[in-house]
Every structure is written in C-alpha cells, then in structure tokens.
Amino acid sequence: MNKKLKSNLSTFEKDLKSMQLILEEIESKDLSLEEVIDKYKLGVELSKKCQKALEEAEQKIKQVTDDIEK
C-alpha cells in the first residue's frame, strides 16, 4: 500500500472515530444548544471529508479493476 493511500485511510479512520465521539457527545444531552450546533457543524465537515475519501478509494478500486481486466 502506498504512503498516500495509507495516510488517507488513517485520516478517514480518525475522522470516522471523531464523528462517532461527536454523536455520543450530542446524545449525552449534557451540552447546551450552541454546543450541539457547533458539534453538528463539525460532524458535517467530517462527514464531507469522509465522503470524499470514500469516493477517492472507489476511483482507485475501479482503476485497479479496469487495469486487471485489460
């Protein structure tokens, strides 16, 4: 596995874990409305990053599959 792919996977996993922690914090009901909104915004940003990483991984898998089929 090349370094960039490893780095992207590591970042994806960290972002996913962060999203899970944010969800737990929001569900704890110990936050003010403003804190919940801030956490939600951060969660949305992380979600977008994860989606982009998944799309890049999908493209790489498609490319490898196409190369094998040639």
Residue frames as qw, qx, qy, qz and C-alpha x, y, z in Angstrom:
[[0.000, 0.891, 0.454, 0.000, 0.00, 0.00, 0.00],
 [0.428, 0.469, -0.049, 0.771, 1.46, 3.36, -0.94],
 [0.255, -0.159, -0.483, 0.823, 2.00, 6.11, 1.63],
 [0.274, -0.090, -0.100, -0.952, -0.77, 8.39, 0.34],
 [0.636, -0.269, -0.590, -0.419, -3.36, 5.60, 0.47],
 [0.549, -0.258, -0.670, 0.428, -2.24, 4.66, 3.99],
 [0.096, -0.063, -0.269, 0.956, -2.41, 8.31, 5.04],
 [0.436, -0.176, -0.302, -0.829, -5.89, 8.75, 3.55],
 [0.666, -0.293, -0.675, -0.127, -7.09, 5.56, 5.23],
 [0.428, -0.202, -0.574, 0.668, -5.64, 6.66, 8.57],
 [0.107, -0.008, 0.078, -0.991, -7.25, 10.09, 8.25],
 [0.550, -0.239, -0.515, -0.612, -10.55, 8.52, 7.24],
 [0.625, -0.306, -0.702, 0.154, -10.50, 6.24, 10.27],
 [0.260, -0.162, -0.429, 0.850, -9.62, 9.12, 12.60],
 [0.273, -0.083, -0.138, -0.948, -12.38, 11.29, 11.14],
 [0.613, -0.283, -0.631, -0.381, -14.90, 8.47, 11.43],
 [0.524, -0.295, -0.657, 0.454, -13.94, 7.92, 15.06],
 [0.062, -0.066, -0.210, 0.974, -14.26, 11.67, 15.69],
 [0.449, -0.207, -0.381, -0.781, -17.74, 11.62, 14.18],
 [0.634, -0.330, -0.699, -0.029, -18.72, 8.76, 16.48],
 [0.377, -0.234, -0.513, 0.735, -17.44, 10.68, 19.50],
 [0.154, -0.062, -0.056, -0.985, -19.35, 13.80, 18.41],
 [0.568, -0.299, -0.568, -0.515, -22.54, 11.76, 18.13],
 [0.585, -0.334, -0.670, 0.312, -22.02, 10.34, 21.62],
 [0.195, -0.125, -0.308, 0.923, -21.44, 13.83, 22.99],
 [0.337, -0.156, -0.256, -0.892, -24.60, 15.16, 21.34],
 [0.646, -0.310, -0.632, -0.294, -26.64, 12.20, 22.57],
 [0.423, -0.117, -0.671, 0.597, -25.36, 12.67, 26.13],
 [0.208, -0.810, -0.449, -0.314, -27.67, 15.68, 26.49],
 [0.560, -0.599, -0.199, 0.537, -25.05, 17.43, 28.64],
 [0.371, 0.049, 0.253, 0.892, -24.41, 20.13, 26.04],
 [0.217, 0.573, 0.242, -0.752, -26.03, 23.50, 25.51],
 [0.659, 0.655, 0.356, -0.098, -27.89, 24.12, 22.28],
 [0.241, 0.899, -0.331, -0.155, -24.99, 26.23, 20.99],
 [0.325, -0.502, 0.795, 0.100, -22.53, 23.43, 21.77],
 [0.685, 0.262, 0.679, -0.037, -24.75, 20.91, 19.99],
 [0.546, 0.822, 0.088, -0.134, -24.90, 23.16, 16.92],
 [0.024, 0.811, -0.569, -0.135, -21.10, 23.56, 16.93],
 [0.502, -0.227, 0.833, 0.040, -20.63, 19.79, 17.26],
 [0.691, 0.518, 0.489, -0.121, -23.14, 19.23, 14.47],
 [0.386, 0.881, -0.207, -0.178, -21.25, 21.62, 12.16],
 [0.169, -0.618, 0.762, 0.099, -18.00, 19.78, 12.89],
 [0.632, 0.071, 0.769, -0.072, -19.72, 16.47, 12.24],
 [0.646, 0.712, 0.221, -0.164, -20.98, 17.69, 8.87],
 [0.198, 0.841, -0.481, -0.146, -17.46, 18.82, 7.90],
 [0.354, -0.387, 0.851, 0.021, -16.00, 15.46, 8.91],
 [0.706, 0.348, 0.593, -0.166, -18.76, 13.67, 7.02],
 [0.544, 0.814, -0.084, -0.187, -17.88, 15.57, 3.85],
 [0.004, -0.704, 0.706, 0.083, -14.20, 14.67, 4.27],
 [0.537, -0.106, 0.833, -0.084, -15.07, 11.00, 4.78],
 [0.708, 0.571, 0.358, -0.210, -17.35, 11.01, 1.74],
 [0.383, 0.833, -0.363, -0.165, -14.56, 12.48, -0.39],
 [0.218, -0.518, 0.827, 0.005, -12.10, 9.87, 0.89],
 [0.662, 0.167, 0.715, -0.151, -14.57, 7.09, 0.07],
 [0.640, 0.733, 0.090, -0.211, -15.08, 8.46, -3.43],
 [0.166, 0.772, -0.603, -0.111, -11.30, 8.57, -3.97],
 [0.424, -0.266, 0.863, -0.069, -10.95, 5.00, -2.74],
 [0.722, 0.431, 0.494, -0.221, -13.77, 3.90, -5.05],
 [0.499, 0.813, -0.225, -0.196, -11.99, 5.51, -8.00],
 [0.062, -0.622, 0.779, 0.035, -8.73, 3.74, -7.12],
 [0.589, 0.013, 0.795, -0.147, -10.52, 0.39, -6.84],
 [0.695, 0.637, 0.239, -0.234, -12.22, 0.97, -10.19],
 [0.306, 0.811, -0.473, -0.160, -8.88, 1.85, -11.78],
 [0.278, -0.410, 0.868, -0.025, -7.22, -1.29, -10.41],
 [0.672, 0.276, 0.655, -0.209, -10.16, -3.41, -11.57],
 [0.601, 0.763, -0.014, -0.239, -10.03, -1.84, -15.04],
 [0.098, 0.728, -0.670, -0.111, -6.26, -2.45, -15.23],
 [0.466, -0.177, 0.862, -0.090, -6.73, -6.12, -14.30],
 [0.688, 0.468, 0.502, -0.237, -9.45, -6.62, -16.90],
 [0.396, 0.794, -0.310, -0.342, -7.24, -5.30, -19.73]]
